[in-house]
Structure formats: structure tokens, C-alpha cells
């Protein structure tokens, strides 16, 4: 099968464009990819991690086809694909995983050893993650299909809830993973740093896990209002004042049980210095505000190379952390990419059985492929929306 294809292409700092690109082939370089499939993309989402590249804060090369959050319809299968068939509607974990290496067999699919020659772990359309073509496209190739893909049990039912199910490829599992690794459970008090889409997904996840109180901090009022819309307490981090005092006003205590960093390396200082970048500020706040023996989940992205960093050390991922405090308080820290396959099936069930309305929580807004550059600009401007691209007009307005 062959057809035209278009995708969102990174053109340099601050610039993306929708361009004609090659139709995908079942191939890995010069050899056939008999374990892969080609998908007609139904929905593909703009992620905050994409924004780091588009802002010029990574070493991403111009010409990179973006997009690692993919849901699609199988249109072609390689010879060795046994359990996925043409016509299946599937969610694609953003982690590319072989299913064969030691880490994959241990469920650590975010750090597969065989899909990226540069380092453990790979993703579609992302810098230093193996060179895989991204999925903000009309068609995309997915390798190791039997292992990677989550098939929705009923395609018609799935399309009715596609605004929710599209979030299974990354942000919902990522937010959930942040809460799990922070130890969230029934009765927990939880602080979520950042009210972007992943932060909002983490807040919903904390509620799903039984948290007693979820507090979300951000600097954009529109995002804080979105968090309040589904029952979260909020902190406006542009305001001066000690954060422990603010927690005490809500909880009656100056620390939380669980802390989730959904900001990452482009963090800013709080209060009167909120316009100044301070890449370690969330990590230091986590140690200050988490109770002794508490856990800190860090799904927020930290990078090894940041050309736009505020100082020379941060350009190489070296941040000034008060790590002795975390050691003294016996904190547990959990970093790294979410292993999506650990979570996407149960979270799918939670969506299909009406236990969670994740699309409402993160304020999904559907856009066309041609609207993607404006979606990037609006997201960068702080819009309290999760932009989901519908490349073929498959989703009803």
C-alpha cells in the first residue's frame, strides 16, 4: 500500500510546519520490519516534551518529524505480526520497546536496550531517542507491534471515548506513574508541581488512587482554574510567601505525604522571582515539603544537554540540589520515563467503565493537522488545554 503522507516537522527554534513526508514503510533502515505495522493516525497529541524541543532547549535537529502520542487504525501488518490485524484500533505507547531485552522482560519498557543505539530507551519523533519518525502525521510505522500495541476491545465504543483514550499513549500513564512512584494511596495528601496536561493528569490520577487532598501549584491562573474544576486545591506560585505556610493553611500541616514533579528542567522560581528560570527549584521544594520517609515522583523531564540553560552547569544537566536534605529525611526519588505498558490497560478500563473523565480534566481540544503550528504556539503561551490533532477528520466535532 502506498499513499500521500503529511506531518508536523521541527524547523528550528520556535518553528514547526506541516509538510509532505514519506509514506511509512515496513523497514528498519535497509532491512524489512516484519514485526511492524503501519497505522492510519486517528489522533495524535501535542506534548509538553515536544515544546522543549520547539523552544530550542534540546539538541533536536531541524527536519525532525514530531509526535510521540499516537492512536491509530492498523492498515498494514508485517509478515511476523500474529495478534494485531488490519482494522484494529490501537493505542501506541510512546516508549518503543522490543519486548526481548532484559529491561523489557522486567517491565521496564521505558529503557529498552535494543531500540536506540545511543542510550537505553526510545520514543517516536524525539531528540536522542533513536531517530524514529514521529506520529504527528497521517500515517506512521510502529515496530514490534504485537508487544507494543494496546488494542481497544470495541472500535466503535473506543471512538465514542477517543478524546479520553488518546491520552493513554503518554500523559495519563505518565501522570499516574508519577503518583504511583510518589506513593499516593487512600488518604494521602499530595502536592502536584505544575498544572500543564501531565500535572492535571497526575492530579486526576491521585484522586483515582484515593488521595484525601490534592494540591496543584502553577503560575498560570487559567491552569489553576482547570485544576479547581475537578476538586483540587491550588497554589498560585507567582505570589510571595513561604510554601510550607500555604500548605499549612490548607492541610493544617506544613508537609505533604507525596510530591509529584510535573514541571522538569524549565522550572522557574516562585513569588517575586517567578519570571526567572531556576531549573532545580521544584526538586528542592520537593525535599522541603515532603514529610520524612515520603516519596517523590519525578515524571517531569530533565535532560543531559540544554543549550538554552541559565548557566554552564545546567547546560549539561548539572543542577544545584540540596540533596543532603532529601537524604536526611529518607526520601525516595523516582525518575525517568513512564513505562506506559505497566498502566495503559487498567487505565483504559477505568475510562471505558466511566471511572475517570481524563479528557475533561486536562481540557482536550481537537484541532486539525493544519492547525498544529497554532496549537504549538497556544500551548507555549500557557493555554489550559491539551491539543489533540485529528489528521483525517475521523473524530466528530
Buried (B, 14 or more C-beta within 10 A) or exposed (E): EEEEBBBBBBBEBEEBEBEEBEBBEBBBEEEEBBBBBBBBBBBBBBBBBBBBBBBBBBEBEEEBBBBBBBBBBBBBBBEEBEEBEEEBBBBBBBBBBBBEBEBBEEEBBBBBBBBBEEEBBBBBBBBBBBBBBBBBBBBBBBBBBBBBBBBBEEBEEBBEBBBBBBBBBBBBBBBBBBBBBBBBBEEBBBBBBBBBBBBBBBBBBBBBBEBBBBBBBBBBBEBBEBBEEBEBBBBBBBEEEEBBEBBEEBBEEBBBBBBBBBBBBBBBBBEEEBEEBBBBBBBBBBBBBBBEEBBBBBBBBBBEEBEBBEEEEBBEBBBBBBBEBBEEBEBBBBEBBBBBBBBBEEBBEBBBEEEBBBBBBBBBBBBBBEBBBEBBEBBBEBBBBBBBBBBBEBBEE
